[in-house]
Amino acid sequence: MIQMDNGNTLESLANFMSIVDSPLKYIFHQTFVKTDMYAGGDCFGAFQWWLIAWVQAYSVDPNLDYLHRAAQA
């Protein structure tokens, strides 16, 4: 399993894809399956980045799993 320290990269990608039609939406799913709700580690700020990232990913690719993950952050 991939452990990422921050969700800000995912959020930045989602922000970009919200304005540009991109075939890179598969990255959301790949990130979802390779991380878990504890991807933020012990840092409260990192959990918040993941929450924002999953909400933004959902706005680009409406998969309810992303909202559930955001609710767990």
mmCIF file of the N, C-alpha and C atoms, coordinates in Angstrom:
data_MODEL
# 
_entry.id   MODEL 
# 
loop_
_atom_site.group_PDB 
_atom_site.id 
_atom_site.type_symbol 
_atom_site.label_atom_id 
_atom_site.label_alt_id 
_atom_site.label_comp_id 
_atom_site.label_asym_id 
_atom_site.label_entity_id 
_atom_site.label_seq_id 
_atom_site.pdbx_PDB_ins_code 
_atom_site.Cartn_x 
_atom_site.Cartn_y 
_atom_site.Cartn_z 
_atom_site.occupancy 
_atom_site.B_iso_or_equiv 
_atom_site.pdbx_formal_charge 
_atom_site.auth_seq_id 
_atom_site.auth_comp_id 
_atom_site.auth_asym_id 
_atom_site.auth_atom_id 
_atom_site.pdbx_PDB_model_num 
ATOM 1   N N  . MET A 1 1  ? 0.839   -1.173 0.000   1.00 0.00 ? 1  MET A N  1 
ATOM 2   C CA . MET A 1 1  ? 0.000   0.000  0.000   1.00 0.00 ? 1  MET A CA 1 
ATOM 3   C C  . MET A 1 1  ? 0.889   1.243  0.000   1.00 0.00 ? 1  MET A C  1 
ATOM 4   N N  . ILE A 1 2  ? 0.537   2.213  -0.809  1.00 0.00 ? 2  ILE A N  1 
ATOM 5   C CA . ILE A 1 2  ? 1.282   3.464  -0.876  1.00 0.00 ? 2  ILE A CA 1 
ATOM 6   C C  . ILE A 1 2  ? 0.864   4.357  0.274   1.00 0.00 ? 2  ILE A C  1 
ATOM 7   N N  . GLN A 1 3  ? 1.822   4.911  0.989   1.00 0.00 ? 3  GLN A N  1 
ATOM 8   C CA . GLN A 1 3  ? 1.538   5.847  2.067   1.00 0.00 ? 3  GLN A CA 1 
ATOM 9   C C  . GLN A 1 3  ? 1.940   7.236  1.591   1.00 0.00 ? 3  GLN A C  1 
ATOM 10  N N  . MET A 1 4  ? 0.995   8.126  1.536   1.00 0.00 ? 4  MET A N  1 
ATOM 11  C CA . MET A 1 4  ? 1.278   9.494  1.115   1.00 0.00 ? 4  MET A CA 1 
ATOM 12  C C  . MET A 1 4  ? 1.120   10.407 2.313   1.00 0.00 ? 4  MET A C  1 
ATOM 13  N N  . ASP A 1 5  ? 2.001   11.381 2.457   1.00 0.00 ? 5  ASP A N  1 
ATOM 14  C CA . ASP A 1 5  ? 1.950   12.279 3.602   1.00 0.00 ? 5  ASP A CA 1 
ATOM 15  C C  . ASP A 1 5  ? 0.850   13.318 3.478   1.00 0.00 ? 5  ASP A C  1 
ATOM 16  N N  . ASN A 1 6  ? 0.541   13.749 2.266   1.00 0.00 ? 6  ASN A N  1 
ATOM 17  C CA . ASN A 1 6  ? -0.427  14.825 2.087   1.00 0.00 ? 6  ASN A CA 1 
ATOM 18  C C  . ASN A 1 6  ? -1.398  14.517 0.960   1.00 0.00 ? 6  ASN A C  1 
ATOM 19  N N  . GLY A 1 7  ? -2.574  15.071 1.094   1.00 0.00 ? 7  GLY A N  1 
ATOM 20  C CA . GLY A 1 7  ? -3.556  14.961 0.026   1.00 0.00 ? 7  GLY A CA 1 
ATOM 21  C C  . GLY A 1 7  ? -3.522  16.161 -0.893  1.00 0.00 ? 7  GLY A C  1 
ATOM 22  N N  . ASN A 1 8  ? -2.605  17.108 -0.636  1.00 0.00 ? 8  ASN A N  1 
ATOM 23  C CA . ASN A 1 8  ? -2.617  18.326 -1.447  1.00 0.00 ? 8  ASN A CA 1 
ATOM 24  C C  . ASN A 1 8  ? -2.271  18.076 -2.910  1.00 0.00 ? 8  ASN A C  1 
ATOM 25  N N  . THR A 1 9  ? -1.480  17.058 -3.201  1.00 0.00 ? 9  THR A N  1 
ATOM 26  C CA . THR A 1 9  ? -1.183  16.733 -4.600  1.00 0.00 ? 9  THR A CA 1 
ATOM 27  C C  . THR A 1 9  ? -2.438  16.238 -5.309  1.00 0.00 ? 9  THR A C  1 
ATOM 28  N N  . LEU A 1 10 ? -3.175  15.363 -4.629  1.00 0.00 ? 10 LEU A N  1 
ATOM 29  C CA . LEU A 1 10 ? -4.425  14.860 -5.201  1.00 0.00 ? 10 LEU A CA 1 
ATOM 30  C C  . LEU A 1 10 ? -5.427  16.000 -5.375  1.00 0.00 ? 10 LEU A C  1 
ATOM 31  N N  . GLU A 1 11 ? -5.489  16.884 -4.396  1.00 0.00 ? 11 GLU A N  1 
ATOM 32  C CA . GLU A 1 11 ? -6.403  18.021 -4.495  1.00 0.00 ? 11 GLU A CA 1 
ATOM 33  C C  . GLU A 1 11 ? -6.013  18.937 -5.656  1.00 0.00 ? 11 GLU A C  1 
ATOM 34  N N  . SER A 1 12 ? -4.730  19.177 -5.826  1.00 0.00 ? 12 SER A N  1 
ATOM 35  C CA . SER A 1 12 ? -4.269  20.026 -6.938  1.00 0.00 ? 12 SER A CA 1 
ATOM 36  C C  . SER A 1 12 ? -4.632  19.409 -8.287  1.00 0.00 ? 12 SER A C  1 
ATOM 37  N N  . LEU A 1 13 ? -4.442  18.104 -8.398  1.00 0.00 ? 13 LEU A N  1 
ATOM 38  C CA . LEU A 1 13 ? -4.811  17.413 -9.629  1.00 0.00 ? 13 LEU A CA 1 
ATOM 39  C C  . LEU A 1 13 ? -6.316  17.525 -9.873  1.00 0.00 ? 13 LEU A C  1 
ATOM 40  N N  . ALA A 1 14 ? -7.113  17.341 -8.834  1.00 0.00 ? 14 ALA A N  1 
ATOM 41  C CA . ALA A 1 14 ? -8.567  17.442 -8.975  1.00 0.00 ? 14 ALA A CA 1 
ATOM 42  C C  . ALA A 1 14 ? -8.979  18.853 -9.365  1.00 0.00 ? 14 ALA A C  1 
ATOM 43  N N  . ASN A 1 15 ? -8.315  19.856 -8.790  1.00 0.00 ? 15 ASN A N  1 
ATOM 44  C CA . ASN A 1 15 ? -8.611  21.242 -9.175  1.00 0.00 ? 15 ASN A CA 1 
ATOM 45  C C  . ASN A 1 15 ? -8.307  21.476 -10.643 1.00 0.00 ? 15 ASN A C  1 
ATOM 46  N N  . PHE A 1 16 ? -7.177  20.978 -11.094 1.00 0.00 ? 16 PHE A N  1 
ATOM 47  C CA . PHE A 1 16 ? -6.805  21.112 -12.501 1.00 0.00 ? 16 PHE A CA 1 
ATOM 48  C C  . PHE A 1 16 ? -7.825  20.425 -13.398 1.00 0.00 ? 16 PHE A C  1 
ATOM 49  N N  . MET A 1 17 ? -8.202  19.201 -13.027 1.00 0.00 ? 17 MET A N  1 
ATOM 50  C CA . MET A 1 17 ? -9.132  18.446 -13.867 1.00 0.00 ? 17 MET A CA 1 
ATOM 51  C C  . MET A 1 17 ? -10.551 18.999 -13.814 1.00 0.00 ? 17 MET A C  1 
ATOM 52  N N  . SER A 1 18 ? -10.843 19.852 -12.844 1.00 0.00 ? 18 SER A N  1 
ATOM 53  C CA . SER A 1 18 ? -12.165 20.469 -12.802 1.00 0.00 ? 18 SER A CA 1 
ATOM 54  C C  . SER A 1 18 ? -12.316 21.541 -13.886 1.00 0.00 ? 18 SER A C  1 
ATOM 55  N N  . ILE A 1 19 ? -11.203 22.027 -14.406 1.00 0.00 ? 19 ILE A N  1 
ATOM 56  C CA . ILE A 1 19 ? -11.280 23.049 -15.460 1.00 0.00 ? 19 ILE A CA 1 
ATOM 57  C C  . ILE A 1 19 ? -10.821 22.541 -16.820 1.00 0.00 ? 19 ILE A C  1 
ATOM 58  N N  . VAL A 1 20 ? -10.158 21.396 -16.855 1.00 0.00 ? 20 VAL A N  1 
ATOM 59  C CA . VAL A 1 20 ? -9.663  20.818 -18.100 1.00 0.00 ? 20 VAL A CA 1 
ATOM 60  C C  . VAL A 1 20 ? -10.191 19.388 -18.202 1.00 0.00 ? 20 VAL A C  1 
ATOM 61  N N  . ASP A 1 21 ? -10.821 19.080 -19.307 1.00 0.00 ? 21 ASP A N  1 
ATOM 62  C CA . ASP A 1 21 ? -11.291 17.712 -19.506 1.00 0.00 ? 21 ASP A CA 1 
ATOM 63  C C  . ASP A 1 21 ? -10.069 16.825 -19.721 1.00 0.00 ? 21 ASP A C  1 
ATOM 64  N N  . SER A 1 22 ? -9.855  15.901 -18.812 1.00 0.00 ? 22 SER A N  1 
ATOM 65  C CA . SER A 1 22 ? -8.644  15.092 -18.856 1.00 0.00 ? 22 SER A CA 1 
ATOM 66  C C  . SER A 1 22 ? -8.974  13.610 -18.697 1.00 0.00 ? 22 SER A C  1 
ATOM 67  N N  . PRO A 1 23 ? -8.240  12.768 -19.375 1.00 0.00 ? 23 PRO A N  1 
ATOM 68  C CA . PRO A 1 23 ? -8.443  11.324 -19.220 1.00 0.00 ? 23 PRO A CA 1 
ATOM 69  C C  . PRO A 1 23 ? -7.770  10.772 -17.954 1.00 0.00 ? 23 PRO A C  1 
ATOM 70  N N  . LEU A 1 24 ? -7.237  11.624 -17.112 1.00 0.00 ? 24 LEU A N  1 
ATOM 71  C CA . LEU A 1 24 ? -6.493  11.181 -15.939 1.00 0.00 ? 24 LEU A CA 1 
ATOM 72  C C  . LEU A 1 24 ? -7.357  10.868 -14.721 1.00 0.00 ? 24 LEU A C  1 
ATOM 73  N N  . LYS A 1 25 ? -8.674  10.797 -14.901 1.00 0.00 ? 25 LYS A N  1 
ATOM 74  C CA . LYS A 1 25 ? -9.554  10.523 -13.762 1.00 0.00 ? 25 LYS A CA 1 
ATOM 75  C C  . LYS A 1 25 ? -9.269  9.175  -13.109 1.00 0.00 ? 25 LYS A C  1 
ATOM 76  N N  . TYR A 1 26 ? -8.679  8.269  -13.843 1.00 0.00 ? 26 TYR A N  1 
ATOM 77  C CA . TYR A 1 26 ? -8.336  6.963  -13.279 1.00 0.00 ? 26 TYR A CA 1 
ATOM 78  C C  . TYR A 1 26 ? -7.395  7.103  -12.074 1.00 0.00 ? 26 TYR A C  1 
ATOM 79  N N  . ILE A 1 27 ? -6.652  8.208  -12.006 1.00 0.00 ? 27 ILE A N  1 
ATOM 80  C CA . ILE A 1 27 ? -5.724  8.423  -10.895 1.00 0.00 ? 27 ILE A CA 1 
ATOM 81  C C  . ILE A 1 27 ? -6.465  8.491  -9.564  1.00 0.00 ? 27 ILE A C  1 
ATOM 82  N N  . PHE A 1 28 ? -7.684  9.028  -9.564  1.00 0.00 ? 28 PHE A N  1 
ATOM 83  C CA . PHE A 1 28 ? -8.462  9.079  -8.324  1.00 0.00 ? 28 PHE A CA 1 
ATOM 84  C C  . PHE A 1 28 ? -8.712  7.664  -7.800  1.00 0.00 ? 28 PHE A C  1 
ATOM 85  N N  . HIS A 1 29 ? -9.146  6.789  -8.690  1.00 0.00 ? 29 HIS A N  1 
ATOM 86  C CA . HIS A 1 29 ? -9.418  5.416  -8.271  1.00 0.00 ? 29 HIS A CA 1 
ATOM 87  C C  . HIS A 1 29 ? -8.140  4.715  -7.813  1.00 0.00 ? 29 HIS A C  1 
ATOM 88  N N  . GLN A 1 30 ? -7.061  4.902  -8.557  1.00 0.00 ? 30 GLN A N  1 
ATOM 89  C CA . GLN A 1 30 ? -5.794  4.275  -8.185  1.00 0.00 ? 30 GLN A CA 1 
ATOM 90  C C  . GLN A 1 30 ? -5.318  4.764  -6.810  1.00 0.00 ? 30 GLN A C  1 
ATOM 91  N N  . THR A 1 31 ? -5.478  6.054  -6.551  1.00 0.00 ? 31 THR A N  1 
ATOM 92  C CA . THR A 1 31 ? -5.100  6.600  -5.253  1.00 0.00 ? 31 THR A CA 1 
ATOM 93  C C  . THR A 1 31 ? -6.014  6.061  -4.169  1.00 0.00 ? 31 THR A C  1 
ATOM 94  N N  . PHE A 1 32 ? -7.302  5.961  -4.472  1.00 0.00 ? 32 PHE A N  1 
ATOM 95  C CA . PHE A 1 32 ? -8.265  5.454  -3.502  1.00 0.00 ? 32 PHE A CA 1 
ATOM 96  C C  . PHE A 1 32 ? -7.911  4.032  -3.053  1.00 0.00 ? 32 PHE A C  1 
ATOM 97  N N  . VAL A 1 33 ? -7.591  3.174  -3.999  1.00 0.00 ? 33 VAL A N  1 
ATOM 98  C CA . VAL A 1 33 ? -7.315  1.784  -3.641  1.00 0.00 ? 33 VAL A CA 1 
ATOM 99  C C  . VAL A 1 33 ? -5.930  1.596  -3.006  1.00 0.00 ? 33 VAL A C  1 
ATOM 100 N N  . LYS A 1 34 ? -5.023  2.549  -3.214  1.00 0.00 ? 34 LYS A N  1 
ATOM 101 C CA . LYS A 1 34 ? -3.673  2.413  -2.665  1.00 0.00 ? 34 LYS A CA 1 
ATOM 102 C C  . LYS A 1 34 ? -3.462  3.188  -1.368  1.00 0.00 ? 34 LYS A C  1 
ATOM 103 N N  . THR A 1 35 ? -4.494  3.866  -0.899  1.00 0.00 ? 35 THR A N  1 
ATOM 104 C CA . THR A 1 35 ? -4.420  4.569  0.379   1.00 0.00 ? 35 THR A CA 1 
ATOM 105 C C  . THR A 1 35 ? -5.609  4.128  1.228   1.00 0.00 ? 35 THR A C  1 
ATOM 106 N N  . ASP A 1 36 ? -5.580  4.493  2.467   1.00 0.00 ? 36 ASP A N  1 
ATOM 107 C CA . ASP A 1 36 ? -6.719  4.214  3.324   1.00 0.00 ? 36 ASP A CA 1 
ATOM 108 C C  . ASP A 1 36 ? -7.081  5.482  4.092   1.00 0.00 ? 36 ASP A C  1 
ATOM 109 N N  . MET A 1 37 ? -8.037  5.356  5.019   1.00 0.00 ? 37 MET A N  1 
ATOM 110 C CA . MET A 1 37 ? -8.486  6.550  5.728   1.00 0.00 ? 37 MET A CA 1 
ATOM 111 C C  . MET A 1 37 ? -7.417  7.094  6.666   1.00 0.00 ? 37 MET A C  1 
ATOM 112 N N  . TYR A 1 38 ? -6.339  6.352  6.882   1.00 0.00 ? 38 TYR A N  1 
ATOM 113 C CA . TYR A 1 38 ? -5.260  6.797  7.768   1.00 0.00 ? 38 TYR A CA 1 
ATOM 114 C C  . TYR A 1 38 ? -4.071  7.367  7.003   1.00 0.00 ? 38 TYR A C  1 
ATOM 115 N N  . ALA A 1 39 ? -4.279  7.722  5.756   1.00 0.00 ? 39 ALA A N  1 
ATOM 116 C CA . ALA A 1 39 ? -3.182  8.222  4.924   1.00 0.00 ? 39 ALA A CA 1 
ATOM 117 C C  . ALA A 1 39 ? -2.575  9.498  5.487   1.00 0.00 ? 39 ALA A C  1 
ATOM 118 N N  . GLY A 1 40 ? -3.324  10.235 6.284   1.00 0.00 ? 40 GLY A N  1 
ATOM 119 C CA . GLY A 1 40 ? -2.810  11.469 6.863   1.00 0.00 ? 40 GLY A CA 1 
ATOM 120 C C  . GLY A 1 40 ? -1.865  11.265 8.023   1.00 0.00 ? 40 GLY A C  1 
ATOM 121 N N  . GLY A 1 41 ? -1.717  10.021 8.475   1.00 0.00 ? 41 GLY A N  1 
ATOM 122 C CA . GLY A 1 41 ? -0.823  9.740  9.596   1.00 0.00 ? 41 GLY A CA 1 
ATOM 123 C C  . GLY A 1 41 ? -1.334  10.377 10.881  1.00 0.00 ? 41 GLY A C  1 
ATOM 124 N N  . ASP A 1 42 ? -0.424  10.927 11.658  1.00 0.00 ? 42 ASP A N  1 
ATOM 125 C CA . ASP A 1 42 ? -0.782  11.542 12.936  1.00 0.00 ? 42 ASP A CA 1 
ATOM 126 C C  . ASP A 1 42 ? -1.009  13.042 12.833  1.00 0.00 ? 42 ASP A C  1 
ATOM 127 N N  . CYS A 1 43 ? -0.956  13.583 11.659  1.00 0.00 ? 43 CYS A N  1 
ATOM 128 C CA . CYS A 1 43 ? -1.048  15.039 11.473  1.00 0.00 ? 43 CYS A CA 1 
ATOM 129 C C  . CYS A 1 43 ? -2.477  15.463 11.118  1.00 0.00 ? 43 CYS A C  1 
ATOM 130 N N  . PHE A 1 44 ? -3.066  16.294 11.980  1.00 0.00 ? 44 PHE A N  1 
ATOM 131 C CA . PHE A 1 44 ? -4.434  16.762 11.746  1.00 0.00 ? 44 PHE A CA 1 
ATOM 132 C C  . PHE A 1 44 ? -4.538  17.512 10.418  1.00 0.00 ? 44 PHE A C  1 
ATOM 133 N N  . GLY A 1 45 ? -3.541  18.341 10.110  1.00 0.00 ? 45 GLY A N  1 
ATOM 134 C CA . GLY A 1 45 ? -3.559  19.099 8.866   1.00 0.00 ? 45 GLY A CA 1 
ATOM 135 C C  . GLY A 1 45 ? -3.579  18.213 7.637   1.00 0.00 ? 45 GLY A C  1 
ATOM 136 N N  . ALA A 1 46 ? -2.851  17.109 7.702   1.00 0.00 ? 46 ALA A N  1 
ATOM 137 C CA . ALA A 1 46 ? -2.821  16.175 6.569   1.00 0.00 ? 46 ALA A CA 1 
ATOM 138 C C  . ALA A 1 46 ? -4.190  15.529 6.358   1.00 0.00 ? 46 ALA A C  1 
ATOM 139 N N  . PHE A 1 47 ? -4.884  15.215 7.454   1.00 0.00 ? 47 PHE A N  1 
ATOM 140 C CA . PHE A 1 47 ? -6.242  14.674 7.326   1.00 0.00 ? 47 PHE A CA 1 
ATOM 141 C C  . PHE A 1 47 ? -7.144  15.667 6.619   1.00 0.00 ? 47 PHE A C  1 
ATOM 142 N N  . GLN A 1 48 ? -6.981  16.950 6.923   1.00 0.00 ? 48 GLN A N  1 
ATOM 143 C CA . GLN A 1 48 ? -7.803  17.976 6.295   1.00 0.00 ? 48 GLN A CA 1 
ATOM 144 C C  . GLN A 1 48 ? -7.515  18.083 4.796   1.00 0.00 ? 48 GLN A C  1 
ATOM 145 N N  . TRP A 1 49 ? -6.246  17.955 4.417   1.00 0.00 ? 49 TRP A N  1 
ATOM 146 C CA . TRP A 1 49 ? -5.912  17.969 2.995   1.00 0.00 ? 49 TRP A CA 1 
ATOM 147 C C  . TRP A 1 49 ? -6.590  16.810 2.283   1.00 0.00 ? 49 TRP A C  1 
ATOM 148 N N  . TRP A 1 50 ? -6.574  15.626 2.914   1.00 0.00 ? 50 TRP A N  1 
ATOM 149 C CA . TRP A 1 50 ? -7.221  14.473 2.298   1.00 0.00 ? 50 TRP A CA 1 
ATOM 150 C C  . TRP A 1 50 ? -8.724  14.685 2.179   1.00 0.00 ? 50 TRP A C  1 
ATOM 151 N N  . LEU A 1 51 ? -9.333  15.268 3.202   1.00 0.00 ? 51 LEU A N  1 
ATOM 152 C CA . LEU A 1 51 ? -10.773 15.542 3.140   1.00 0.00 ? 51 LEU A CA 1 
ATOM 153 C C  . LEU A 1 51 ? -11.089 16.438 1.943   1.00 0.00 ? 51 LEU A C  1 
ATOM 154 N N  . ILE A 1 52 ? -10.361 17.529 1.813   1.00 0.00 ? 52 ILE A N  1 
ATOM 155 C CA . ILE A 1 52 ? -10.567 18.455 0.691   1.00 0.00 ? 52 ILE A CA 1 
ATOM 156 C C  . ILE A 1 52 ? -10.311 17.748 -0.641  1.00 0.00 ? 52 ILE A C  1 
ATOM 157 N N  . ALA A 1 53 ? -9.262  16.955 -0.693  1.00 0.00 ? 53 ALA A N  1 
ATOM 158 C CA . ALA A 1 53 ? -8.911  16.246 -1.931  1.00 0.00 ? 53 ALA A CA 1 
ATOM 159 C C  . ALA A 1 53 ? -10.023 15.306 -2.370  1.00 0.00 ? 53 ALA A C  1 
ATOM 160 N N  . TRP A 1 54 ? -10.582 14.531 -1.440  1.00 0.00 ? 54 TRP A N  1 
ATOM 161 C CA . TRP A 1 54 ? -11.628 13.578 -1.821  1.00 0.00 ? 54 TRP A CA 1 
ATOM 162 C C  . TRP A 1 54 ? -12.919 14.278 -2.208  1.00 0.00 ? 54 TRP A C  1 
ATOM 163 N N  . VAL A 1 55 ? -13.240 15.384 -1.561  1.00 0.00 ? 55 VAL A N  1 
ATOM 164 C CA . VAL A 1 55 ? -14.437 16.138 -1.961  1.00 0.00 ? 55 VAL A CA 1 
ATOM 165 C C  . VAL A 1 55 ? -14.238 16.710 -3.361  1.00 0.00 ? 55 VAL A C  1 
ATOM 166 N N  . GLN A 1 56 ? -13.064 17.246 -3.623  1.00 0.00 ? 56 GLN A N  1 
ATOM 167 C CA . GLN A 1 56 ? -12.792 17.802 -4.954  1.00 0.00 ? 56 GLN A CA 1 
ATOM 168 C C  . GLN A 1 56 ? -12.748 16.695 -6.007  1.00 0.00 ? 56 GLN A C  1 
ATOM 169 N N  . ALA A 1 57 ? -12.186 15.545 -5.670  1.00 0.00 ? 57 ALA A N  1 
ATOM 170 C CA . ALA A 1 57 ? -12.174 14.416 -6.615  1.00 0.00 ? 57 ALA A CA 1 
ATOM 171 C C  . ALA A 1 57 ? -13.604 14.006 -6.949  1.00 0.00 ? 57 ALA A C  1 
ATOM 172 N N  . TYR A 1 58 ? -14.465 13.992 -5.948  1.00 0.00 ? 58 TYR A N  1 
ATOM 173 C CA . TYR A 1 58 ? -15.877 13.655 -6.185  1.00 0.00 ? 58 TYR A CA 1 
ATOM 174 C C  . TYR A 1 58 ? -16.532 14.668 -7.122  1.00 0.00 ? 58 TYR A C  1 
ATOM 175 N N  . SER A 1 59 ? -16.170 15.933 -7.007  1.00 0.00 ? 59 SER A N  1 
ATOM 176 C CA . SER A 1 59 ? -16.784 16.948 -7.879  1.00 0.00 ? 59 SER A CA 1 
ATOM 177 C C  . SER A 1 59 ? -16.372 16.749 -9.336  1.00 0.00 ? 59 SER A C  1 
ATOM 178 N N  . VAL A 1 60 ? -15.221 16.123 -9.558  1.00 0.00 ? 60 VAL A N  1 
ATOM 179 C CA . VAL A 1 60 ? -14.743 15.862 -10.917 1.00 0.00 ? 60 VAL A CA 1 
ATOM 180 C C  . VAL A 1 60 ? -15.230 14.500 -11.415 1.00 0.00 ? 60 VAL A C  1 
ATOM 181 N N  . ASP A 1 61 ? -15.220 13.515 -10.526 1.00 0.00 ? 61 ASP A N  1 
ATOM 182 C CA . ASP A 1 61 ? -15.589 12.139 -10.865 1.00 0.00 ? 61 ASP A CA 1 
ATOM 183 C C  . ASP A 1 61 ? -16.541 11.635 -9.775  1.00 0.00 ? 61 ASP A C  1 
ATOM 184 N N  . PRO A 1 62 ? -17.861 11.765 -9.966  1.00 0.00 ? 62 PRO A N  1 
ATOM 185 C CA . PRO A 1 62 ? -18.831 11.493 -8.905  1.00 0.00 ? 62 PRO A CA 1 
ATOM 186 C C  . PRO A 1 62 ? -18.916 10.012 -8.492  1.00 0.00 ? 62 PRO A C  1 
ATOM 187 N N  . ASN A 1 63 ? -17.946 9.598  -7.723  1.00 0.00 ? 63 ASN A N  1 
ATOM 188 C CA . ASN A 1 63 ? -17.904 8.251  -7.158  1.00 0.00 ? 63 ASN A CA 1 
ATOM 189 C C  . ASN A 1 63 ? -18.168 8.398  -5.656  1.00 0.00 ? 63 ASN A C  1 
ATOM 190 N N  . LEU A 1 64 ? -19.235 7.797  -5.159  1.00 0.00 ? 64 LEU A N  1 
ATOM 191 C CA . LEU A 1 64 ? -19.606 7.952  -3.755  1.00 0.00 ? 64 LEU A CA 1 
ATOM 192 C C  . LEU A 1 64 ? -18.533 7.453  -2.791  1.00 0.00 ? 64 LEU A C  1 
ATOM 193 N N  . ASP A 1 65 ? -17.681 6.557  -3.240  1.00 0.00 ? 65 ASP A N  1 
ATOM 194 C CA . ASP A 1 65 ? -16.587 6.098  -2.387  1.00 0.00 ? 65 ASP A CA 1 
ATOM 195 C C  . ASP A 1 65 ? -15.689 7.266  -1.942  1.00 0.00 ? 65 ASP A C  1 
ATOM 196 N N  . TYR A 1 66 ? -15.525 8.243  -2.832  1.00 0.00 ? 66 TYR A N  1 
ATOM 197 C CA . TYR A 1 66 ? -14.693 9.391  -2.501  1.00 0.00 ? 66 TYR A CA 1 
ATOM 198 C C  . TYR A 1 66 ? -15.314 10.220 -1.378  1.00 0.00 ? 66 TYR A C  1 
ATOM 199 N N  . LEU A 1 67 ? -16.630 10.391 -1.405  1.00 0.00 ? 67 LEU A N  1 
ATOM 200 C CA . LEU A 1 67 ? -17.299 11.124 -0.337  1.00 0.00 ? 67 LEU A CA 1 
ATOM 201 C C  . LEU A 1 67 ? -17.251 10.352 0.977   1.00 0.00 ? 67 LEU A C  1 
ATOM 202 N N  . HIS A 1 68 ? -17.388 9.047  0.908   1.00 0.00 ? 68 HIS A N  1 
ATOM 203 C CA . HIS A 1 68 ? -17.273 8.235  2.124   1.00 0.00 ? 68 HIS A CA 1 
ATOM 204 C C  . HIS A 1 68 ? -15.873 8.352  2.719   1.00 0.00 ? 68 HIS A C  1 
ATOM 205 N N  . ARG A 1 69 ? -14.869 8.352  1.877   1.00 0.00 ? 69 ARG A N  1 
ATOM 206 C CA . ARG A 1 69 ? -13.500 8.499  2.370   1.00 0.00 ? 69 ARG A CA 1 
ATOM 207 C C  . ARG A 1 69 ? -13.293 9.879  2.986   1.00 0.00 ? 69 ARG A C  1 
ATOM 208 N N  . ALA A 1 70 ? -13.881 10.900 2.370   1.00 0.00 ? 70 ALA A N  1 
ATOM 209 C CA . ALA A 1 70 ? -13.786 12.256 2.927   1.00 0.00 ? 70 ALA A CA 1 
ATOM 210 C C  . ALA A 1 70 ? -14.427 12.317 4.302   1.00 0.00 ? 70 ALA A C  1 
ATOM 211 N N  . ALA A 1 71 ? -15.548 11.644 4.464   1.00 0.00 ? 71 ALA A N  1 
ATOM 212 C CA . ALA A 1 71 ? -16.250 11.653 5.747   1.00 0.00 ? 71 ALA A CA 1 
ATOM 213 C C  . ALA A 1 71 ? -15.424 10.944 6.832   1.00 0.00 ? 71 ALA A C  1 
ATOM 214 N N  . GLN A 1 72 ? -14.559 10.022 6.425   1.00 0.00 ? 72 GLN A N  1 
ATOM 215 C CA . GLN A 1 72 ? -13.717 9.296  7.385   1.00 0.00 ? 72 GLN A CA 1 
ATOM 216 C C  . GLN A 1 72 ? -12.485 10.092 7.774   1.00 0.00 ? 72 GLN A C  1 
ATOM 217 N N  . ALA A 1 73 ? -12.122 11.092 6.973   1.00 0.00 ? 73 ALA A N  1 
ATOM 218 C CA . ALA A 1 73 ? -10.891 11.874 7.239   1.00 0.00 ? 73 ALA A CA 1 
ATOM 219 C C  . ALA A 1 73 ? -11.030 12.716 8.483   1.00 0.00 ? 73 ALA A C  1 
# 
